Amino acid sequence: MVALLYTLLSFIRDEIEEKEKEEYYQLMHKFNRLNFRTNNGSTLLHLAVVPNTFPNEYYIERNCKFPSLSAVQVLIECGGIDVNALDFNRNTPLHLLAIHSCGVLNDETLTTIKLIVKKLNEGGCHWDCINSAGKTAIECTSSGFIQKFIANQMTLNLKCIAAKIVKKSKINYYQSLSKTLCDFTELH
């Protein structure tokens, strides 16, 4: 999967004609819809936001820098990828970005993280998804700067607020709601 991510990044750097770009986006859309996962349940989008995504090959490692705004943009623009996909620890890409943004950050990395957060927001991320530890993305970072930035970007819609209330109230909703609504409520 990391090699595919590298191919994606290589493609982004190359100047190509519009027709080739369209064909590539269609191919990436089909790939995204297949929902391939790593051993820990990560999607390409999860890998694109984590700084410790390292390939096995030295050449790839030298030429790829993660988190990668370019990879996130293309994956979301191509469509077919779920920005709220959960890995085996129920972390969304936003959770992983927040978790891994706790280290020493330079201006370039901070800018990249901010732009990725905005791109995930544009892609429809749910700010209030909880992971297996019961934490939202904003609760997963110890960086005050990142917490403030995410808080300023957050928008909760009525569906999310209602799902949180139902979940918090421990109402037995499985018999009353459709599978889709049950799945949605489980995110919160």
C-alpha positions in Angstrom: 0.0 0.0 0.0 2.9 2.4 0.7 4.3 1.7 -2.7 0.9 2.7 -4.2 1.0 5.8 -2.1 4.4 6.6 -3.5 3.2 6.0 -7.0 0.4 8.4 -6.3 2.9 11.0 -5.1 5.2 10.5 -8.1 2.2 11.0 -10.4 1.3 14.2 -8.6 4.8 15.6 -9.2 4.9 14.7 -12.9 3.4 17.2 -15.3 0.7 15.4 -17.3 -1.9 16.1 -19.8 -5.5 16.7 -18.7 -6.7 13.5 -20.4 -4.1 11.4 -18.5 -5.0 13.1 -15.3 -8.7 12.3 -15.8 -7.9 8.6 -16.5 -5.7 8.4 -13.4 -8.4 10.0 -11.2 -10.9 7.4 -12.6 -8.4 4.6 -11.8 -7.8 6.0 -8.3 -11.5 6.3 -7.7 -12.0 2.6 -8.6 -9.1 1.6 -6.3 -10.5 3.7 -3.5 -13.9 2.0 -3.8 -12.2 -1.4 -3.3 -11.4 -0.2 0.2 -8.0 -2.0 0.5 -6.6 -2.0 4.0 -3.3 -2.7 5.7 -2.9 -5.3 8.5 -4.1 -2.7 11.1 -7.1 -1.6 9.0 -5.5 1.6 7.6 -6.6 3.0 4.3 -4.4 5.0 1.9 -5.9 8.1 3.5 -4.8 6.9 7.0 -1.3 6.3 5.6 -1.1 9.7 3.9 -1.7 11.6 7.1 0.8 9.7 9.4 4.4 11.0 9.5 5.8 7.5 10.3 4.5 6.0 7.0 7.9 4.7 5.8 8.3 2.5 2.8 10.9 -0.3 2.7 12.8 1.2 -0.2 15.4 3.9 0.4 14.6 5.7 -2.8 10.9 6.0 -1.9 11.8 7.1 1.7 14.0 9.9 0.3 11.3 11.2 -2.0 8.2 11.0 0.1 7.3 13.2 3.0 4.4 12.4 5.3 2.0 13.6 6.2 1.3 14.5 2.6 -1.2 17.2 1.6 -0.8 16.3 -2.1 -1.8 12.6 -1.5 -4.7 13.7 0.7 -5.9 16.1 -1.9 -5.8 13.6 -4.7 -7.4 10.8 -2.7 -10.3 13.0 -1.7 -10.7 14.6 -5.2 -10.7 11.2 -6.9 -13.6 10.2 -4.7 -14.6 6.8 -3.5 -12.6 7.1 -0.3 -14.3 7.4 3.1 -12.7 10.3 5.1 -14.3 8.8 8.2 -12.9 5.2 7.6 -12.0 3.5 10.9 -8.9 1.4 11.4 -8.9 -1.5 13.8 -8.5 1.0 16.7 -11.5 3.0 15.4 -9.2 5.9 14.5 -10.2 8.0 11.5 -7.5 9.7 9.4 -8.2 12.9 11.5 -7.5 10.9 14.7 -4.2 9.7 13.4 -3.2 13.2 12.2 -4.0 14.6 15.7 -2.3 11.7 17.5 0.9 12.2 15.5 1.0 16.0 15.6 2.2 16.0 19.2 5.9 16.1 18.5 8.1 19.0 17.8 6.6 20.7 14.8 8.2 23.2 12.4 6.3 25.8 10.5 6.2 23.7 7.3 4.7 20.7 9.1 2.2 22.9 11.0 1.1 24.4 7.7 0.7 20.9 6.2 -1.3 19.7 9.1 -3.6 22.7 9.0 -4.2 22.3 5.3 -4.9 18.5 5.7 -7.4 19.3 8.4 -9.1 21.7 6.1 -9.1 19.2 3.2 -10.6 16.5 5.5 -13.3 19.0 6.5 -14.1 19.7 2.9 -14.3 15.9 2.4 -16.9 15.6 5.0 -15.1 14.4 8.1 -17.0 13.9 11.3 -15.2 15.8 14.0 -17.0 13.9 16.7 -16.2 10.3 15.8 -14.8 8.4 18.7 -12.1 5.8 18.6 -11.8 2.7 20.7 -10.5 4.7 23.7 -13.7 6.9 23.5 -11.8 9.9 22.3 -12.5 12.4 19.5 -9.6 13.6 17.3 -9.3 16.9 19.3 -8.9 14.8 22.5 -6.1 12.7 20.9 -3.6 15.5 20.6 -1.5 17.1 23.3 -0.6 20.0 21.1 -2.5 23.1 22.2 -2.0 24.7 18.8 -3.5 21.7 17.0 -6.4 21.5 19.5 -7.2 25.2 19.0 -7.0 24.9 15.2 -9.2 21.8 15.1 -11.7 23.5 17.5 -11.9 26.5 15.1 -12.6 24.3 12.1 -15.2 22.1 13.8 -18.7 22.2 12.7 -21.3 19.8 14.1 -24.5 19.2 12.4 -27.8 18.3 13.9 -27.5 14.6 12.9 -24.2 14.3 14.8 -25.5 16.0 17.9 -28.6 13.7 17.9 -26.4 10.6 17.5 -24.2 11.7 20.4 -27.2 12.2 22.6 -28.7 8.8 21.7 -25.3 7.1 22.3 -24.7 8.9 25.6 -28.2 8.2 26.8 -27.5 4.5 26.2 -30.9 4.1 24.4 -31.3 0.7 22.7 -31.7 2.0 19.2 -30.9 -1.1 17.2 -34.5 -2.2 17.0 -35.8 1.2 16.1 -33.3 2.5 13.5 -32.1 1.2 10.1 -28.7 -0.4 9.9 -27.4 2.8 8.2 -28.5 5.0 11.1 -27.2 2.5 13.6 -23.8 2.5 11.9 -23.9 6.3 11.9 -24.8 6.5 15.6 -21.9 4.1 16.4 -19.4 6.6 15.0 -20.3 8.9 17.8 
